[in-house]
Amino acid sequence: MAKKKGGTVEVRLLFADEGSYHHETAKIPAASVKAYDRLIDCLREDADVLAKLHVDVERLVSAYLVE
């Protein structure tokens, strides 16, 4: 699993914006990730994640845990 610091994991998000790509790395609660089968569901639905992070799923190309 990804790096854990204080019960968090790092997630790398890749976005497409008008033909260009950029990435962001965010820390989210590890317990939130474990509660979902798919990472995208965690990013879109988990209350703890949504309180700390807004993910524009229309522009999101990929999301994965940082090893």
Jmol script that loads the backbone (N, CA, C; Angstrom):
load data "model"
ATOM      1  N   MET A   1       0.849  -1.183   0.000  1.00  0.00           N
ATOM      2  CA  MET A   1       0.000   0.000   0.000  1.00  0.00           C
ATOM      3  C   MET A   1       0.887   1.236   0.000  1.00  0.00           C
ATOM      4  N   ALA A   2       0.275   2.362  -0.163  1.00  0.00           N
ATOM      5  CA  ALA A   2       0.994   3.630  -0.259  1.00  0.00           C
ATOM      6  C   ALA A   2       1.601   4.021   1.082  1.00  0.00           C
ATOM      7  N   LYS A   3       2.418   5.050   1.041  1.00  0.00           N
ATOM      8  CA  LYS A   3       3.091   5.532   2.244  1.00  0.00           C
ATOM      9  C   LYS A   3       2.079   6.008   3.276  1.00  0.00           C
ATOM     10  N   LYS A   4       2.258   5.551   4.502  1.00  0.00           N
ATOM     11  CA  LYS A   4       1.336   5.942   5.564  1.00  0.00           C
ATOM     12  C   LYS A   4       2.026   6.896   6.514  1.00  0.00           C
ATOM     13  N   LYS A   5       1.415   8.031   6.743  1.00  0.00           N
ATOM     14  CA  LYS A   5       1.917   9.008   7.699  1.00  0.00           C
ATOM     15  C   LYS A   5       0.723   9.505   8.479  1.00  0.00           C
ATOM     16  N   GLY A   6       0.660   9.164   9.770  1.00  0.00           N
ATOM     17  CA  GLY A   6      -0.465   9.608  10.576  1.00  0.00           C
ATOM     18  C   GLY A   6      -1.794   9.052  10.090  1.00  0.00           C
ATOM     19  N   GLY A   7      -1.780   7.831   9.556  1.00  0.00           N
ATOM     20  CA  GLY A   7      -3.009   7.227   9.089  1.00  0.00           C
ATOM     21  C   GLY A   7      -3.470   7.727   7.736  1.00  0.00           C
ATOM     22  N   THR A   8      -2.537   8.255   6.946  1.00  0.00           N
ATOM     23  CA  THR A   8      -2.902   8.734   5.614  1.00  0.00           C
ATOM     24  C   THR A   8      -2.150   7.957   4.542  1.00  0.00           C
ATOM     25  N   VAL A   9      -2.663   8.032   3.328  1.00  0.00           N
ATOM     26  CA  VAL A   9      -1.981   7.466   2.171  1.00  0.00           C
ATOM     27  C   VAL A   9      -1.861   8.569   1.122  1.00  0.00           C
ATOM     28  N   GLU A  10      -0.846   8.452   0.279  1.00  0.00           N
ATOM     29  CA  GLU A  10      -0.670   9.419  -0.806  1.00  0.00           C
ATOM     30  C   GLU A  10      -1.340   8.898  -2.062  1.00  0.00           C
ATOM     31  N   VAL A  11      -2.062   9.790  -2.717  1.00  0.00           N
ATOM     32  CA  VAL A  11      -2.760   9.463  -3.951  1.00  0.00           C
ATOM     33  C   VAL A  11      -2.272  10.418  -5.032  1.00  0.00           C
ATOM     34  N   ARG A  12      -1.935   9.873  -6.194  1.00  0.00           N
ATOM     35  CA  ARG A  12      -1.521  10.696  -7.326  1.00  0.00           C
ATOM     36  C   ARG A  12      -2.713  10.818  -8.260  1.00  0.00           C
ATOM     37  N   LEU A  13      -3.069  12.049  -8.587  1.00  0.00           N
ATOM     38  CA  LEU A  13      -4.206  12.337  -9.457  1.00  0.00           C
ATOM     39  C   LEU A  13      -3.693  12.973 -10.742  1.00  0.00           C
ATOM     40  N   LEU A  14      -4.138  12.470 -11.882  1.00  0.00           N
ATOM     41  CA  LEU A  14      -3.756  13.022 -13.174  1.00  0.00           C
ATOM     42  C   LEU A  14      -4.989  13.638 -13.818  1.00  0.00           C
ATOM     43  N   PHE A  15      -4.873  14.905 -14.204  1.00  0.00           N
ATOM     44  CA  PHE A  15      -5.981  15.644 -14.796  1.00  0.00           C
ATOM     45  C   PHE A  15      -5.646  16.064 -16.218  1.00  0.00           C
ATOM     46  N   ALA A  16      -6.683  16.141 -17.064  1.00  0.00           N
ATOM     47  CA  ALA A  16      -6.560  16.690 -18.411  1.00  0.00           C
ATOM     48  C   ALA A  16      -7.299  18.019 -18.418  1.00  0.00           C
ATOM     49  N   ASP A  17      -6.648  19.034 -18.968  1.00  0.00           N
ATOM     50  CA  ASP A  17      -7.239  20.365 -19.008  1.00  0.00           C
ATOM     51  C   ASP A  17      -6.961  21.000 -20.357  1.00  0.00           C
ATOM     52  N   GLU A  18      -7.951  20.970 -21.224  1.00  0.00           N
ATOM     53  CA  GLU A  18      -7.836  21.569 -22.558  1.00  0.00           C
ATOM     54  C   GLU A  18      -6.594  21.104 -23.312  1.00  0.00           C
ATOM     55  N   GLY A  19      -6.376  19.810 -23.332  1.00  0.00           N
ATOM     56  CA  GLY A  19      -5.275  19.241 -24.098  1.00  0.00           C
ATOM     57  C   GLY A  19      -3.962  19.105 -23.357  1.00  0.00           C
ATOM     58  N   SER A  20      -3.846  19.654 -22.174  1.00  0.00           N
ATOM     59  CA  SER A  20      -2.627  19.481 -21.393  1.00  0.00           C
ATOM     60  C   SER A  20      -2.942  18.656 -20.152  1.00  0.00           C
ATOM     61  N   TYR A  21      -1.908  18.043 -19.623  1.00  0.00           N
ATOM     62  CA  TYR A  21      -2.058  17.180 -18.457  1.00  0.00           C
ATOM     63  C   TYR A  21      -1.257  17.752 -17.296  1.00  0.00           C
ATOM     64  N   HIS A  22      -1.778  17.575 -16.092  1.00  0.00           N
ATOM     65  CA  HIS A  22      -1.011  17.911 -14.897  1.00  0.00           C
ATOM     66  C   HIS A  22      -1.417  16.963 -13.780  1.00  0.00           C
ATOM     67  N   HIS A  23      -0.521  16.797 -12.828  1.00  0.00           N
ATOM     68  CA  HIS A  23      -0.802  15.877 -11.733  1.00  0.00           C
ATOM     69  C   HIS A  23      -0.725  16.603 -10.403  1.00  0.00           C
ATOM     70  N   GLU A  24      -1.414  16.027  -9.455  1.00  0.00           N
ATOM     71  CA  GLU A  24      -1.402  16.502  -8.073  1.00  0.00           C
ATOM     72  C   GLU A  24      -1.222  15.286  -7.182  1.00  0.00           C
ATOM     73  N   THR A  25      -0.553  15.464  -6.067  1.00  0.00           N
ATOM     74  CA  THR A  25      -0.446  14.415  -5.065  1.00  0.00           C
ATOM     75  C   THR A  25      -1.160  14.908  -3.811  1.00  0.00           C
ATOM     76  N   ALA A  26      -2.025  14.067  -3.277  1.00  0.00           N
ATOM     77  CA  ALA A  26      -2.808  14.436  -2.098  1.00  0.00           C
ATOM     78  C   ALA A  26      -2.703  13.336  -1.055  1.00  0.00           C
ATOM     79  N   LYS A  27      -2.879  13.699   0.184  1.00  0.00           N
ATOM     80  CA  LYS A  27      -2.922  12.732   1.282  1.00  0.00           C
ATOM     81  C   LYS A  27      -4.360  12.619   1.749  1.00  0.00           C
ATOM     82  N   ILE A  28      -4.828  11.378   1.823  1.00  0.00           N
ATOM     83  CA  ILE A  28      -6.183  11.129   2.296  1.00  0.00           C
ATOM     84  C   ILE A  28      -6.136  10.051   3.377  1.00  0.00           C
ATOM     85  N   PRO A  29      -7.166   9.961   4.212  1.00  0.00           N
ATOM     86  CA  PRO A  29      -7.154   8.967   5.297  1.00  0.00           C
ATOM     87  C   PRO A  29      -7.089   7.530   4.764  1.00  0.00           C
ATOM     88  N   ALA A  30      -6.200   6.748   5.332  1.00  0.00           N
ATOM     89  CA  ALA A  30      -6.053   5.349   4.930  1.00  0.00           C
ATOM     90  C   ALA A  30      -7.334   4.571   5.194  1.00  0.00           C
ATOM     91  N   ALA A  31      -8.016   4.881   6.278  1.00  0.00           N
ATOM     92  CA  ALA A  31      -9.267   4.188   6.597  1.00  0.00           C
ATOM     93  C   ALA A  31     -10.318   4.424   5.526  1.00  0.00           C
ATOM     94  N   SER A  32     -10.305   5.596   4.928  1.00  0.00           N
ATOM     95  CA  SER A  32     -11.261   5.891   3.861  1.00  0.00           C
ATOM     96  C   SER A  32     -10.997   5.018   2.643  1.00  0.00           C
ATOM     97  N   VAL A  33      -9.734   4.859   2.296  1.00  0.00           N
ATOM     98  CA  VAL A  33      -9.376   4.028   1.143  1.00  0.00           C
ATOM     99  C   VAL A  33      -9.788   2.581   1.386  1.00  0.00           C
ATOM    100  N   LYS A  34      -9.553   2.084   2.587  1.00  0.00           N
ATOM    101  CA  LYS A  34      -9.879   0.696   2.916  1.00  0.00           C
ATOM    102  C   LYS A  34     -11.375   0.432   2.903  1.00  0.00           C
ATOM    103  N   ALA A  35     -12.175   1.462   3.088  1.00  0.00           N
ATOM    104  CA  ALA A  35     -13.631   1.294   3.168  1.00  0.00           C
ATOM    105  C   ALA A  35     -14.290   1.107   1.795  1.00  0.00           C
ATOM    106  N   TYR A  36     -13.548   1.300   0.715  1.00  0.00           N
ATOM    107  CA  TYR A  36     -14.106   1.219  -0.636  1.00  0.00           C
ATOM    108  C   TYR A  36     -13.345   0.197  -1.465  1.00  0.00           C
ATOM    109  N   ASP A  37     -14.070  -0.442  -2.386  1.00  0.00           N
ATOM    110  CA  ASP A  37     -13.436  -1.387  -3.305  1.00  0.00           C
ATOM    111  C   ASP A  37     -12.632  -0.661  -4.371  1.00  0.00           C
ATOM    112  N   ARG A  38     -13.115   0.527  -4.779  1.00  0.00           N
ATOM    113  CA  ARG A  38     -12.450   1.285  -5.839  1.00  0.00           C
ATOM    114  C   ARG A  38     -12.032   2.658  -5.315  1.00  0.00           C
ATOM    115  N   LEU A  39     -10.845   3.081  -5.693  1.00  0.00           N
ATOM    116  CA  LEU A  39     -10.321   4.378  -5.256  1.00  0.00           C
ATOM    117  C   LEU A  39     -11.205   5.524  -5.737  1.00  0.00           C
ATOM    118  N   ILE A  40     -11.721   5.448  -6.950  1.00  0.00           N
ATOM    119  CA  ILE A  40     -12.558   6.525  -7.486  1.00  0.00           C
ATOM    120  C   ILE A  40     -13.811   6.715  -6.629  1.00  0.00           C
ATOM    121  N   ASP A  41     -14.374   5.632  -6.130  1.00  0.00           N
ATOM    122  CA  ASP A  41     -15.547   5.749  -5.261  1.00  0.00           C
ATOM    123  C   ASP A  41     -15.190   6.460  -3.961  1.00  0.00           C
ATOM    124  N   CYS A  42     -14.032   6.161  -3.433  1.00  0.00           N
ATOM    125  CA  CYS A  42     -13.554   6.839  -2.225  1.00  0.00           C
ATOM    126  C   CYS A  42     -13.405   8.335  -2.475  1.00  0.00           C
ATOM    127  N   LEU A  43     -12.808   8.695  -3.584  1.00  0.00           N
ATOM    128  CA  LEU A  43     -12.575  10.110  -3.901  1.00  0.00           C
ATOM    129  C   LEU A  43     -13.883  10.866  -4.137  1.00  0.00           C
ATOM    130  N   ARG A  44     -14.891  10.191  -4.636  1.00  0.00           N
ATOM    131  CA  ARG A  44     -16.155  10.847  -4.959  1.00  0.00           C
ATOM    132  C   ARG A  44     -17.165  10.844  -3.826  1.00  0.00           C
ATOM    133  N   GLU A  45     -17.062   9.864  -2.883  1.00  0.00           N
ATOM    134  CA  GLU A  45     -18.139   9.662  -1.924  1.00  0.00           C
ATOM    135  C   GLU A  45     -17.766   9.804  -0.453  1.00  0.00           C
ATOM    136  N   ASP A  46     -16.524   9.581  -0.093  1.00  0.00           N
ATOM    137  CA  ASP A  46     -16.158   9.555   1.320  1.00  0.00           C
ATOM    138  C   ASP A  46     -16.181  10.961   1.938  1.00  0.00           C
ATOM    139  N   ALA A  47     -16.912  11.103   3.032  1.00  0.00           N
ATOM    140  CA  ALA A  47     -17.079  12.415   3.673  1.00  0.00           C
ATOM    141  C   ALA A  47     -15.751  12.992   4.165  1.00  0.00           C
ATOM    142  N   ASP A  48     -14.868  12.162   4.721  1.00  0.00           N
ATOM    143  CA  ASP A  48     -13.577  12.657   5.209  1.00  0.00           C
ATOM    144  C   ASP A  48     -12.697  13.135   4.058  1.00  0.00           C
ATOM    145  N   VAL A  49     -12.736  12.436   2.947  1.00  0.00           N
ATOM    146  CA  VAL A  49     -11.962  12.841   1.770  1.00  0.00           C
ATOM    147  C   VAL A  49     -12.538  14.124   1.181  1.00  0.00           C
ATOM    148  N   LEU A  50     -13.853  14.175   1.046  1.00  0.00           N
ATOM    149  CA  LEU A  50     -14.506  15.355   0.468  1.00  0.00           C
ATOM    150  C   LEU A  50     -14.304  16.604   1.317  1.00  0.00           C
ATOM    151  N   ALA A  51     -14.125  16.436   2.617  1.00  0.00           N
ATOM    152  CA  ALA A  51     -13.889  17.588   3.496  1.00  0.00           C
ATOM    153  C   ALA A  51     -12.513  18.202   3.268  1.00  0.00           C
ATOM    154  N   LYS A  52     -11.565  17.402   2.751  1.00  0.00           N
ATOM    155  CA  LYS A  52     -10.192  17.881   2.565  1.00  0.00           C
ATOM    156  C   LYS A  52      -9.815  18.128   1.112  1.00  0.00           C
ATOM    157  N   LEU A  53     -10.588  17.559   0.182  1.00  0.00           N
ATOM    158  CA  LEU A  53     -10.139  17.511  -1.204  1.00  0.00           C
ATOM    159  C   LEU A  53     -11.331  17.599  -2.147  1.00  0.00           C
ATOM    160  N   HIS A  54     -11.209  18.433  -3.165  1.00  0.00           N
ATOM    161  CA  HIS A  54     -12.212  18.447  -4.238  1.00  0.00           C
ATOM    162  C   HIS A  54     -11.564  17.866  -5.482  1.00  0.00           C
ATOM    163  N   VAL A  55     -12.204  16.855  -6.043  1.00  0.00           N
ATOM    164  CA  VAL A  55     -11.689  16.229  -7.250  1.00  0.00           C
ATOM    165  C   VAL A  55     -12.684  16.495  -8.379  1.00  0.00           C
ATOM    166  N   ASP A  56     -12.219  17.153  -9.417  1.00  0.00           N
ATOM    167  CA  ASP A  56     -13.044  17.397 -10.595  1.00  0.00           C
ATOM    168  C   ASP A  56     -13.027  16.126 -11.437  1.00  0.00           C
ATOM    169  N   VAL A  57     -14.029  15.267 -11.233  1.00  0.00           N
ATOM    170  CA  VAL A  57     -14.034  13.971 -11.905  1.00  0.00           C
ATOM    171  C   VAL A  57     -14.236  14.098 -13.412  1.00  0.00           C
ATOM    172  N   GLU A  58     -14.739  15.217 -13.875  1.00  0.00           N
ATOM    173  CA  GLU A  58     -14.874  15.446 -15.321  1.00  0.00           C
ATOM    174  C   GLU A  58     -13.498  15.535 -15.989  1.00  0.00           C
ATOM    175  N   ARG A  59     -12.505  16.041 -15.264  1.00  0.00           N
ATOM    176  CA  ARG A  59     -11.147  16.218 -15.814  1.00  0.00           C
ATOM    177  C   ARG A  59     -10.186  15.130 -15.356  1.00  0.00           C
ATOM    178  N   LEU A  60     -10.590  14.300 -14.395  1.00  0.00           N
ATOM    179  CA  LEU A  60      -9.715  13.263 -13.845  1.00  0.00           C
ATOM    180  C   LEU A  60      -9.480  12.163 -14.870  1.00  0.00           C
ATOM    181  N   VAL A  61      -8.205  11.898 -15.149  1.00  0.00           N
ATOM    182  CA  VAL A  61      -7.821  10.848 -16.089  1.00  0.00           C
ATOM    183  C   VAL A  61      -7.482   9.573 -15.331  1.00  0.00           C
ATOM    184  N   SER A  62      -6.704   9.707 -14.256  1.00  0.00           N
ATOM    185  CA  SER A  62      -6.350   8.528 -13.461  1.00  0.00           C
ATOM    186  C   SER A  62      -6.063   8.934 -12.023  1.00  0.00           C
ATOM    187  N   ALA A  63      -6.204   7.951 -11.162  1.00  0.00           N
ATOM    188  CA  ALA A  63      -5.893   8.127  -9.743  1.00  0.00           C
ATOM    189  C   ALA A  63      -5.299   6.821  -9.248  1.00  0.00           C
ATOM    190  N   TYR A  64      -4.191   6.916  -8.522  1.00  0.00           N
ATOM    191  CA  TYR A  64      -3.588   5.698  -8.006  1.00  0.00           C
ATOM    192  C   TYR A  64      -2.845   6.000  -6.714  1.00  0.00           C
ATOM    193  N   LEU A  65      -2.656   4.944  -5.926  1.00  0.00           N
ATOM    194  CA  LEU A  65      -1.917   5.080  -4.674  1.00  0.00           C
ATOM    195  C   LEU A  65      -0.430   5.153  -4.970  1.00  0.00           C
ATOM    196  N   VAL A  66       0.271   6.023  -4.294  1.00  0.00           N
ATOM    197  CA  VAL A  66       1.709   6.166  -4.443  1.00  0.00           C
ATOM    198  C   VAL A  66       2.376   5.106  -3.576  1.00  0.00           C
ATOM    199  N   GLU A  67       3.224   4.314  -4.175  1.00  0.00           N
ATOM    200  CA  GLU A  67       3.925   3.246  -3.443  1.00  0.00           C
ATOM    201  C   GLU A  67       5.099   3.793  -2.682  1.00  0.00           C
TER     202      GLU A  67
END
end "model"
wireframe off; spacefill off
backbone 0.3
color backbone group
